[in-house]
Amino acid sequence: MPVEYHKEGRIAIITINFPEVLNALSPQALIELTDVLISFRDDPQLWVGIITGAGEKAFCTGMNLKTAQPDGQGASNTRPEGTLVRGLELWKPLIAAVNGYAFGGGLEIALACDIRIASENASFGLTEVTLGLIPGWGGTQRLPRLIPFGKAAELILMGKRIDANEAYNLNLVNKVVPLKDLMTTAKEWAVQICDSAPLSVRAAKEALYRGQDMALADGLRLETELWGKVMASKDFAEGWKAFLEKRKPVYRGE
């Protein structure tokens, strides 16, 4: 299977499984990845997702150019509205566990996640200009929102690659760990997210992302709207009761 999907409690683990081509994605594999993410989104038992790549060399190296047509039609057909990199509304948190190369569309997939944890052997780059392309899965828009604009321009316009330490120093990744500890760390972070009320986590994510494109006053109104919704939830009642009773809350996503 080009995309593996399994569940560990409240956590979904999604693995891009094309190690023989450094986990480059064919158009069909991108569709399969999207289908898996929709299944994760719609499963009430799953609260956090982790995306990683099979093997030790690569997270994902973007589109498999052997499957794309020279006129670009093969690649463009893989970017309909509704993929992770463009259009899919997904308020459940996603962690990218970046093991090895994250180039082109692979980095763009990581950028579409909320948290990025990298192995020490990871490297990053939006290398499309060296192939006569531009980043087409959101890289020109997400990268300069995450790191300093001038540095984003350097990486994109030069097709430059950076290692895990430089990515960390740029705040491109949240943490760098030895390869052997990568999935353990990603799962630990996912479990910590699962300790909080899932509706609150999703509302907080929605406020973060939607608020980026709003004036402050509009963002504050959005925050107030979402705050009111979670205040009315059973999970908030449980969290408040657990706080008063000095015990760990038992959240159900209700």
C-alpha positions as a Python dict, from the first residue, in 0.01 Angstrom:
ca = {
    (1, 'M'): (0, 0, 0),
    (2, 'P'): (140, 343, -93),
    (3, 'V'): (-17, 496, 219),
    (4, 'E'): (-40, 296, 541),
    (5, 'Y'): (-298, 390, 802),
    (6, 'H'): (-336, 248, 1148),
    (7, 'K'): (-471, 356, 1484),
    (8, 'E'): (-315, 357, 1828),
    (9, 'G'): (-583, 458, 2073),
    (10, 'R'): (-683, 815, 1990),
    (11, 'I'): (-390, 859, 1750),
    (12, 'A'): (-388, 795, 1375),
    (13, 'I'): (-52, 710, 1220),
    (14, 'I'): (-25, 774, 847),
    (15, 'T'): (286, 649, 667),
    (16, 'I'): (381, 737, 310),
    (17, 'N'): (519, 403, 193),
    (18, 'F'): (725, 438, -126),
    (19, 'P'): (1079, 403, 14),
    (20, 'E'): (1216, 279, -318),
    (21, 'V'): (1149, 626, -466),
    (22, 'L'): (1221, 820, -145),
    (23, 'N'): (847, 831, -70),
    (24, 'A'): (768, 1041, -376),
    (25, 'L'): (395, 1045, -446),
    (26, 'S'): (217, 938, -761),
    (27, 'P'): (-115, 1109, -842),
    (28, 'Q'): (-299, 800, -718),
    (29, 'A'): (-101, 798, -393),
    (30, 'L'): (-192, 1161, -328),
    (31, 'I'): (-558, 1071, -373),
    (32, 'E'): (-511, 782, -132),
    (33, 'L'): (-343, 1011, 122),
    (34, 'T'): (-639, 1248, 96),
    (35, 'D'): (-887, 963, 145),
    (36, 'V'): (-699, 851, 456),
    (37, 'L'): (-701, 1204, 598),
    (38, 'I'): (-1075, 1231, 539),
    (39, 'S'): (-1124, 901, 722),
    (40, 'F'): (-916, 1037, 1010),
    (41, 'R'): (-1112, 1363, 1012),
    (42, 'D'): (-1447, 1187, 1021),
    (43, 'D'): (-1361, 925, 1286),
    (44, 'P'): (-1481, 1053, 1626),
    (45, 'Q'): (-1251, 808, 1806),
    (46, 'L'): (-937, 970, 1661),
    (47, 'W'): (-813, 1300, 1799),
    (48, 'V'): (-457, 1352, 1665),
    (49, 'G'): (-277, 1240, 1349),
    (50, 'I'): (91, 1173, 1279),
    (51, 'I'): (227, 1173, 922),
    (52, 'T'): (565, 1015, 849),
    (53, 'G'): (754, 834, 575),
    (54, 'A'): (858, 470, 548),
    (55, 'G'): (1225, 388, 598),
    (56, 'E'): (1506, 604, 729),
    (57, 'K'): (1601, 811, 423),
    (58, 'A'): (1295, 1017, 339),
    (59, 'F'): (978, 1168, 478),
    (60, 'C'): (854, 1256, 130),
    (61, 'T'): (1021, 1402, -177),
    (62, 'G'): (705, 1538, -333),
    (63, 'M'): (561, 1439, -667),
    (64, 'N'): (710, 1139, -843),
    (65, 'L'): (809, 1313, -1166),
    (66, 'K'): (799, 987, -1358),
    (67, 'T'): (423, 987, -1304),
    (68, 'A'): (375, 1353, -1408),
    (69, 'Q'): (334, 1464, -1768),
    (70, 'P'): (591, 1712, -1909),
    (71, 'D'): (315, 1968, -1968),
    (72, 'G'): (236, 1962, -1599),
    (73, 'Q'): (-106, 1807, -1638),
    (74, 'G'): (-14, 1499, -1437),
    (75, 'A'): (89, 1713, -1144),
    (76, 'S'): (-199, 1957, -1165),
    (77, 'N'): (-450, 1675, -1162),
    (78, 'T'): (-324, 1575, -819),
    (79, 'R'): (-408, 1914, -667),
    (80, 'P'): (-784, 1939, -670),
    (81, 'E'): (-963, 2131, -400),
    (82, 'G'): (-978, 1914, -94),
    (83, 'T'): (-624, 1778, -46),
    (84, 'L'): (-422, 1836, 269),
    (85, 'V'): (-210, 2100, 96),
    (86, 'R'): (-507, 2289, -45),
    (87, 'G'): (-869, 2301, 57),
    (88, 'L'): (-922, 2014, 302),
    (89, 'E'): (-1079, 2152, 620),
    (90, 'L'): (-920, 1956, 902),
    (91, 'W'): (-925, 2098, 1255),
    (92, 'K'): (-783, 1790, 1425),
    (93, 'P'): (-410, 1843, 1498),
    (94, 'L'): (-151, 1689, 1266),
    (95, 'I'): (212, 1620, 1358),
    (96, 'A'): (472, 1567, 1085),
    (97, 'A'): (742, 1322, 1198),
    (98, 'V'): (1008, 1411, 941),
    (99, 'N'): (1256, 1128, 890),
    (100, 'G'): (1513, 1223, 627),
    (101, 'Y'): (1444, 1416, 307),
    (102, 'A'): (1149, 1657, 296),
    (103, 'F'): (1185, 1818, -45),
    (104, 'G'): (937, 1990, -273),
    (105, 'G'): (588, 1863, -209),
    (106, 'G'): (719, 1663, 85),
    (107, 'L'): (811, 1982, 268),
    (108, 'E'): (479, 2130, 163),
    (109, 'I'): (297, 1837, 326),
    (110, 'A'): (498, 1898, 644),
    (111, 'L'): (412, 2269, 625),
    (112, 'A'): (43, 2179, 607),
    (113, 'C'): (78, 1999, 940),
    (114, 'D'): (60, 2192, 1267),
    (115, 'I'): (370, 2060, 1441),
    (116, 'R'): (692, 1934, 1282),
    (117, 'I'): (937, 1706, 1465),
    (118, 'A'): (1253, 1622, 1272),
    (119, 'S'): (1513, 1349, 1300),
    (120, 'E'): (1876, 1459, 1307),
    (121, 'N'): (1926, 1330, 952),
    (122, 'A'): (1633, 1531, 814),
    (123, 'S'): (1683, 1792, 543),
    (124, 'F'): (1440, 2037, 391),
    (125, 'G'): (1399, 2228, 68),
    (126, 'L'): (1153, 2371, -179),
    (127, 'T'): (1358, 2275, -482),
    (128, 'E'): (1097, 2321, -756),
    (129, 'V'): (1271, 2612, -934),
    (130, 'T'): (1565, 2386, -1014),
    (131, 'L'): (1321, 2172, -1214),
    (132, 'G'): (1152, 2458, -1397),
    (133, 'L'): (856, 2471, -1157),
    (134, 'I'): (742, 2669, -855),
    (135, 'P'): (616, 2520, -530),
    (136, 'G'): (258, 2430, -614),
    (137, 'W'): (130, 2268, -295),
    (138, 'G'): (124, 2581, -81),
    (139, 'G'): (495, 2633, -21),
    (140, 'T'): (509, 2992, -148),
    (141, 'Q'): (229, 3082, 93),
    (142, 'R'): (295, 2876, 406),
    (143, 'L'): (674, 2903, 433),
    (144, 'P'): (691, 3286, 454),
    (145, 'R'): (413, 3277, 714),
    (146, 'L'): (625, 3046, 928),
    (147, 'I'): (982, 3175, 894),
    (148, 'P'): (1129, 3520, 815),
    (149, 'F'): (1024, 3638, 469),
    (150, 'G'): (1377, 3697, 347),
    (151, 'K'): (1485, 3348, 447),
    (152, 'A'): (1178, 3199, 280),
    (153, 'A'): (1267, 3389, -36),
    (154, 'E'): (1622, 3256, -18),
    (155, 'L'): (1507, 2897, 11),
    (156, 'I'): (1239, 2921, -257),
    (157, 'L'): (1422, 3134, -517),
    (158, 'M'): (1750, 2943, -483),
    (159, 'G'): (1596, 2598, -440),
    (160, 'K'): (1821, 2573, -136),
    (161, 'R'): (1835, 2278, 102),
    (162, 'I'): (1890, 2308, 477),
    (163, 'D'): (1959, 2054, 750),
    (164, 'A'): (1754, 1982, 1061),
    (165, 'N'): (1949, 2217, 1288),
    (166, 'E'): (1907, 2514, 1056),
    (167, 'A'): (1538, 2427, 1018),
    (168, 'Y'): (1506, 2433, 1397),
    (169, 'N'): (1687, 2766, 1424),
    (170, 'L'): (1444, 2910, 1169),
    (171, 'N'): (1145, 2776, 1365),
    (172, 'L'): (1057, 2558, 1067),
    (173, 'V'): (1054, 2256, 1299),
    (174, 'N'): (955, 2239, 1665),
    (175, 'K'): (1211, 1984, 1780),
    (176, 'V'): (1505, 1778, 1651),
    (177, 'V'): (1566, 1430, 1792),
    (178, 'P'): (1775, 1124, 1704),
    (179, 'L'): (1612, 913, 1433),
    (180, 'K'): (1553, 626, 1676),
    (181, 'D'): (1350, 860, 1899),
    (182, 'L'): (1144, 1028, 1626),
    (183, 'M'): (821, 829, 1640),
    (184, 'T'): (839, 791, 2017),
    (185, 'T'): (861, 1168, 2052),
    (186, 'A'): (582, 1230, 1801),
    (187, 'K'): (357, 988, 1988),
    (188, 'E'): (442, 1147, 2321),
    (189, 'W'): (342, 1488, 2186),
    (190, 'A'): (24, 1339, 2038),
    (191, 'V'): (-65, 1180, 2372),
    (192, 'Q'): (-12, 1512, 2546),
    (193, 'I'): (-254, 1677, 2303),
    (194, 'C'): (-502, 1396, 2367),
    (195, 'D'): (-492, 1476, 2739),
    (196, 'S'): (-680, 1798, 2663),
    (197, 'A'): (-1041, 1834, 2553),
    (198, 'P'): (-1056, 1753, 2179),
    (199, 'L'): (-1326, 2006, 2097),
    (200, 'S'): (-1119, 2277, 2263),
    (201, 'V'): (-805, 2174, 2076),
    (202, 'R'): (-990, 2183, 1744),
    (203, 'A'): (-1149, 2519, 1820),
    (204, 'A'): (-808, 2659, 1917),
    (205, 'K'): (-659, 2533, 1591),
    (206, 'E'): (-946, 2685, 1392),
    (207, 'A'): (-897, 3019, 1569),
    (208, 'L'): (-522, 3010, 1499),
    (209, 'Y'): (-552, 2944, 1127),
    (210, 'R'): (-863, 3140, 1037),
    (211, 'G'): (-746, 3433, 1245),
    (212, 'Q'): (-426, 3471, 1041),
    (213, 'D'): (-624, 3610, 751),
    (214, 'M'): (-838, 3845, 961),
    (215, 'A'): (-802, 4189, 1108),
    (216, 'L'): (-754, 4175, 1485),
    (217, 'A'): (-1111, 4281, 1560),
    (218, 'D'): (-1251, 4008, 1334),
    (219, 'G'): (-1015, 3752, 1484),
    (220, 'L'): (-1129, 3843, 1832),
    (221, 'R'): (-1491, 3800, 1729),
    (222, 'L'): (-1406, 3456, 1589),
    (223, 'E'): (-1230, 3366, 1912),
    (224, 'T'): (-1533, 3474, 2116),
    (225, 'E'): (-1765, 3268, 1895),
    (226, 'L'): (-1552, 2955, 1931),
    (227, 'W'): (-1505, 3017, 2305),
    (228, 'G'): (-1882, 3022, 2348),
    (229, 'K'): (-1919, 2692, 2164),
    (230, 'V'): (-1668, 2507, 2379),
    (231, 'M'): (-1809, 2666, 2695),
    (232, 'A'): (-2137, 2492, 2612),
    (233, 'S'): (-1974, 2151, 2568),
    (234, 'K'): (-1994, 1855, 2804),
    (235, 'D'): (-1615, 1840, 2796),
    (236, 'F'): (-1591, 2187, 2952),
    (237, 'A'): (-1831, 2082, 3226),
    (238, 'E'): (-1616, 1774, 3285),
    (239, 'G'): (-1294, 1976, 3284),
    (240, 'W'): (-1431, 2223, 3538),
    (241, 'K'): (-1565, 1946, 3760),
    (242, 'A'): (-1236, 1757, 3744),
    (243, 'F'): (-1047, 2076, 3835),
    (244, 'L'): (-1262, 2128, 4144),
    (245, 'E'): (-1233, 1762, 4241),
    (246, 'K'): (-856, 1764, 4181),
    (247, 'R'): (-862, 1468, 3941),
    (248, 'K'): (-776, 1402, 3578),
    (249, 'P'): (-1068, 1483, 3346),
    (250, 'V'): (-1221, 1218, 3124),
    (251, 'Y'): (-1298, 1388, 2794),
    (252, 'R'): (-1527, 1237, 2531),
    (253, 'G'): (-1534, 1497, 2257),
    (254, 'E'): (-1890, 1603, 2337),
}
